[in-house]
């Protein structure tokens, strides 16, 4: 096993369209302004925050010699922006562009070796971002949302109908400039939450615990209007325009971001590596699957953007 490299962890901020976003930057001891290292920019999934398990990945990458930057989207976590818990796709894509631009300015980062890492909803964002012409060394998309229609079909009409009244009410509230109508981002099967796939809440609770957190430490809600817009967001449409190497990791039992849709999208990326795992949507974050998933990511990184 390679010797682990020491690193520092510092809280920083960057501006995105005038909004201050929070970031955590890991600097390995081998990096310096004279010996710059590739930088991995990491974003979380649907309604999440950077504190939810992203540090576990970042620590592995930093110990391998990479500069790493985690960030919270505007309206979420430690970032600013009102109203809170507003998941707006164009705003999140703008935050990705701003985060990447900021990462290029980190004193020990190689501005020509930026890797965009996204999971779940952010997995789709990195495909969209790379397909928009952003200059990247590579992307990693873990259990990515790639198809709005596929996500809606996976949800099922009965589950979708439970959340529809709140989504319509929140959309009207937005037009009238009123406070959002919130719904739970994840909940038990049969509840009026956005993600209610069988076993999803229990798996998410494991993710929270293994992050060293408790349920309720961070809001688990979103403005309900996103439920009417998920079906319109399909990052797969950008896949053929991705010009950098891509690692797409899918979970065979994923009932939130279906593996079949992600695999089809990956086929359209000119230089894509697809790895499939036995598990559900939240399993890559935690034991026993996490070590395999992050090891595969590190192997890919050493090929496309070596830190040595």
N, C-alpha and C positions, 0 to 999 in steps of 0.2 A: 504493500500500500504506500502511495506517495505521502511524504510528510505534510501534515496540515500546516497551512500558513496562518500566522496571526493576522488579525484585522481589527480595525476600529469601526464603530457604528455611531453615526452622528445624525441628529434630526435637523433637517433643512427645509426650505420652502422655495417655491418657484411661482411665477405668475402665469395664469392661463386666461387670456381675454379679460384681464383686469381683476381676476379672482385669485386669491392666494391659496395655493394647494400645498399640502404637507407631504414631505418625502423623508425617507430614511436612506442614508447613503453609507454603504459598507466600503471601506478602503483597505485592501490587503497590504501587508507590510512590504511586499515586493513591488508595489506600485509607487511611482513618484513622478513629478513633472518631467523628469529625465527618462523614466522608464514607464511609460503609460501602458495601461492594460485595457483590454476590451471591457465594455460596460454593458451590463444586462439591466434593462428597464422592465420592471414587473408591475402588472396591474391585476387586481382581483376581479372576481366574477360578479354575478347579479346581486346587487344590493350589499356587497361585501365591503370590507375595509382591509387595509394592508396588514393589520395585526392578526388577521385570521389565517394562520398557518404559512403565509408567505415568508416570514423570517426563517422558517425551517429550511426552505429551499435556499434562501439568500445566504444562510450560514454555510451551506455546502459549497456554493459557488465562490464565496469570498475565501473560504479555506483552501480552495483550489487556485486562487490567485486572480479572481475576477473582481472588478469593481461592480457593485450592485446597487441599484436604486429602486426602492419600492415607493409607490405613491398612492394617495387617496384621491379619488375623483372629487371635483367640486360637489358640494351638497352632502358629502359623506365623510365619516370619520373625523379626522383632525383638520380637514380642509374647510375653507370658508365657503360661503354661498348660501343664498336663501331662494326658495324654501328648502328646508332640510329634506333629505331622503328622496330627492327628485332624480329619477333615472331618465336622463335625456340623452339619446344616442348621439346627436350632433355635438352636444357639449362634451360628452366623454371622448369622442374622437378628437375634438379640439384639445382636450387635456392630454391625450396621447401625443399629439404633435408637440405641445409645449413641453411635456415631460422629456421627450427625446431631445428637443432642442436644448433643454437645461442639462441633460446628461452629457451632451457634447462639451459643455463648459466646465465639467468637474475637473479639478486641477490635475488629477492623476489618471483620467480616462482618455482613451484613444478616441477622438471624435470620429474617426473613420471606421471604427469597429463597434458599432452599436447593435445589440441584439434585443429585439422586442419579445418579451415573454408574457403570455396571457393565458388565463384559465377560464373555462366556462364562457360567460358573456365576453370577457376580455380576450379569450381565445379567438373569437370572431373579430374583435376589434383589431388584433394584430394582423390578421389576414387583410382586413379592409385597409388598414394603414399602409401595409407593404404594397398592396395593390394600387394605392393612390399615387405611388411614385416616391414615397419616402425612402431615402437612402439608408439601407440597413445591411448589416453583415449577415443576418439570419433572423428567423422568427421561430418561436416555440409556441405551439397552440395545444394546450392540454384540455381534453374533453370539451372542444370548442362548440359554441353555438354558431352554426353556419347557415341554417335555413329557418326562416320564420315559419313557413308552412309546415315543415317537419316538426318544429317545436310545438306548434298548435295541435297537430295530429297526435303527438305524444301526450299532450295534456288531456285530450279527449273533450268532447262537447259537454258532457255533464259537469266536469270540473270547471270548464271555461264559463259555463253559465252561472256558477256560484259566485264568481268574481265580477261578472259583467255589470251588475247594477252599480257597484262601487266605482268601476272604471268609467262608466258613463257619467256618474255624478262628479267624479274628479275632473273629467274632461270639461264639463260645464263650468266647474269652479275655476278652472284655468282660464277659460274664455272671459269669465266675469271678474278675473283678478282676485279671487277669493282664496282662502287657505286650502291646501290640498286635502283630499280625502285619502286616508292611508289604509293600506291593507298589509297583512303579514306577508313577508317575502317567502317564508317557508312555514309549513304547518302540517299537522297530521292528516292522513287520508280522510277525505270527506269534509275538510274545513274550507273556509273561504279565504285561502291563501294562494299566492301565485304558484308556488311549487308544493304539490301535495302528493307526489308519486309515492307508492307504497315503500316504506322504509326510509324515505328521504330525510324526515325530521330526525330520526334516530341516528342516521349517518352524519347529519350535520352537527348533532350534539357531540358526537365523538370528535369531530373536527374542532369544535370550540374548546373542548376539554384539552385536547392535545396541543392547542395553541396557548395553554396556560390561562385561559379565560373562563368566564362563567356566562351562561345565558343571561342576557340583559345588560352585559357590560357595554354592548353596542346595540343601537336600535336594529331590530329585525323587521323593519317595515319599508315600504316604498309607496310613493304617490301612485295611486291605483291606475292612472291613465296609461302607464306603460303596458298594461295588459292588452290594450287595444292596438298597441304599436309593435309588439314583439313579432307578430306575424308578417310585418312589412319589412323587417330587417333581416337580410340574407347576405352575410359576408361572402358566401360562396360565389356570388356574382363577380367578386373581385379576384377570385383565385387565379384565373388564367393570366392576370396582370402582375402577379407576384414574381419578382425577378431575383430574389435571393433564396438561398437554401431554406427549407422549412421542415421542421419536425412536427408532425401531427400525431398526437397520442389520444387514442380512443378507448373507451371502456365498453366491452361487448354488452353489458347489462344496463347501459345508460338509458334511462327512461325520461331524461330531461333534455339532454342534447344528444339525440340518437346517433349511434356509431355509424350507421349506414350512410347517413347524410354527410358526416364528416369525411368518411372514406371516399365518397363520390367527389366531394370538393377537393380533396387532396390530389385526386387523379388529374385535376385541371391545373395544378401548380407544376410548372416545368421541372423544378428540382425539389421534390418532396419525399420525405421518408415517413412512412406510416407504421406506427407500432400499436398493437392491440393488446389489451389487458383483460383479464377475467375479473369483472367487478362492476360496480355501479358508478354513478356520477361523482359521488363524494369519496370514493375509495382511494383514488390516487394520492390524496392528501395525508393519509394516515396509514399506520401499520395494518396489515403486513405488506401492502402494495407500495407504499411510499418509497422504501429504499430502492426498489427496482425502477420505479418511474424516474426518480431524481438521478440515479446512476446512468440511466439511458440518456437523460438530458445532458449530463456532464460529458458523456462520451461524444454526443453530437457536437457540443460546444467545442471540445478539444479538436474536432475535425474542421469546423467552419470558422472558428475564431479562437485559436489557441492562446492561452495566457502565458505560456512559457517563453 
